[in-house]
Structure formats: C-alpha cells, structure tokens
C-alpha cells in the first residue's frame, strides 16, 4: 500500500478513484504494470492517454507502427498481437492530480489472477518506481520481473532515446518485439 500521509481536505472528501481493467489475453507473454492511471487516462478510459506520455511512442518506435495515430481499440489489438498486456498495481486510490507521490489509501489489484488470465505469461515489467514497490508480490508469481523507466512525462531525467533503449532491451529479451 502507499504510505499513509496526511490527507488534504479535497482528497479526504473525494470518492476513491477506480482504475482500468487489465488488457490481457491468452497471447500475453509480458504485462506492463503501471501504478495507477493519471487524470487524462481516467477521463479517456484509456491507458497512457496523456499526450506527453512516452508509452505509445516507445511501442510505435519498437514495432515500426504508428500506434499514436490509431484509434485506442486498434492500439490495444496490435499490442496484444505482439504478446504485450497492460494493467496497474493499484485497483483504486485517493489522489489529487496525477503524480504517484500523491497516491493515498491505495488498494492493490489481484495480481495473482494474472497467472490465470495469461497462461503464457513469461514476464512482468513495472513501469516506474511506484509500481516496482510491489515487486515482492509480482516475484511470487514465478515469472521474470523487471523495472523499466517510467514513461510518464514526470520522468524528465530520462530522455526518450534512453527510455526507448531500456524498453527495447526488455521487450526483446522476453519475446515481445
């Protein structure tokens, strides 16, 4: 769970935010686990909807397919065809804004269910540090567990090219290239 912090009146009065469902099927060999969708993603009902997030541009560069230009359902299908799935470690939380550091009262998703819904699962990749805080849970699933640099625009210390190289190495190593 996220560390207990003093809640602002606005956060304390707000209802819990609910995350997005997993994007996983029988073809999934690797799942990218974020922490919790940002405001833009929750509003759109789409993973990595913020226009400055590097997730979709990274996959576009790796697979030489312009996923950014595609409608969201098409993006997901291409991703699943490549054996990649998506989910978050948190099912719900309280948060003002989109920063992981603002997450409070987080409830974990049932990560153990991933072994059932993705029988060919070979690896889990934490997208950033907040997700990776739950590495001990994902390591218990008996698959490779990686920590990738966050694709968030808040991770400005990593250039796009540096993120791309790290993601390329991880996806290639686990047959999702």
Secondary structure by P-SEA (a helix, b strand, c coil): cccccccccccccccbbbbbcccccccccbbbbcccccaaaaaacccccccccaaaaaaaaaaccccccccaaaaaaaaaaacbbbbbcccccccccccccccccccccccccccccccccccccccccccccaaaaaaacccbbbbccccccccccccaaaaaaaaaaaaaaaccc
